[in-house]
Amino acid sequence: MEKDCLFCNIVKGNTDTEFLLETEDVVVFKDIHPHAPVHLLIVPKRHIRSVNDLTDEDRAIVAELLMTGKEMARRQHVAEDGYKLLFNVEYGGGQRVFHLHMHLMGGKKW
């Protein structure tokens, strides 16, 4: 884990962030600047800087992020109407926290 990484500090429990789900490998919490009625962040516990830093060994964590997104969409009652799963990659792609994370957004008419 990176000492100054916001998401590493959240994962370690150094903030008052409430987890909606925690597994051995990921945590889920609400985005503090939501862009939809349901806007969650799904974050691996292990620090991976960006999608560009993924390796072949990270395939399982990517699958877990996606499957967790699917499950959280069901739990948040947006699965039937539809939702977005989104990775922002690097600064030019909108990434502002450099710890891999996936957004789940739903409940909005796009």
C-alpha positions, 0 to 999 in steps of 0.5 A: 500500500502506498503511504500517501494514497487516499484509497490505501488509507480508506482501505486501511480504515484510516478514514471514517468511510463506511464500507457497503461491502468488504471482501478479502480483496475489495471494498465498496463505498459511496463516491463523495462527489456522486454523478448519479443517484447511485454512485459507488466506488469498487476498490481493490485492497492491494494498491494498483496505480491504474489500468495501465499498471495491470499485469497478467497476475491481476486478472482475478482482481479485475474479474472480482471488481466486475462481479462485485459491480454486478452484485452491488447493482443488484443490491442497490436496485439498479440492475434491472433498469441498467447501470454503468461500470466505468474505469477512468484511466490516467489523468487525461481519462479522468483518473484523479486518484491513482489507485485502481478503482471502478465506478458503479453509477445507476438510477439516472436517466442518461 
